[in-house]
Amino acid sequence: MYRYISIKTKISGEMKEDYADILNEYLREGYELVSMVPMYRRRYIPHHYDLIFKKM
């Protein structure tokens, strides 16, 4: 089973949410991080990150 989440970023490109807490929560539930891809709307500054988890 796969799970998809999106984490928004600030204008500076830094993550708004504490993504380490989100990653740890999914890892505790038995998920494995498959992909973490920055998605851009403006040049060089990521707008959000798409994360895909897989249930182990």
N, C-alpha and C positions, 0 to 999 in steps of 0.2 A: 504494500500500500504506500502510495506517495502522498506527501503533504506539501503544499505550496504556500509561502507567505511572502509579503512584500514589506520592507522596512524603509520608511521615508527618511530623507536626509534634510539637513539645513541648507541654506543657500551656499554656505561655504563648502558643502560636500561632505561634512561630518554627519554621522548618523545621529538622528534625534533620540531614538530609543536606545536603551542599553542592550545592544544586540548580544552581548556575552550572556546576559540573563536569559534571553530568549533561546540561545543555543543550548545552554545548560539544561533548561526546562525540557526541550525536545530530546536531548541525549538521555536524561533521566527516564523519559517515557519509552526509551528503546529505539529512538530514531537515529539515523545516520545522515550527516550532511552530505548531499550528493553534489550540489551546485550552489555557488554564490556569485551572482552576476550583477555588476553595476549597470544600471540603465540610465541613459543620458537623454536630456532634453536640450540642454545647452552644451556647447563645446567644453570639454575637459572637466565638467563638474557633474558628478552623478546626481540624478534626481531621486532615485530610490534603488534599493538592492532587491533582487529577486532571489529567494532562497528556496531550494527544493530539498526535502527530506525524504528518506526512504525508511520504512519500518523494517528493522532487522529481524 
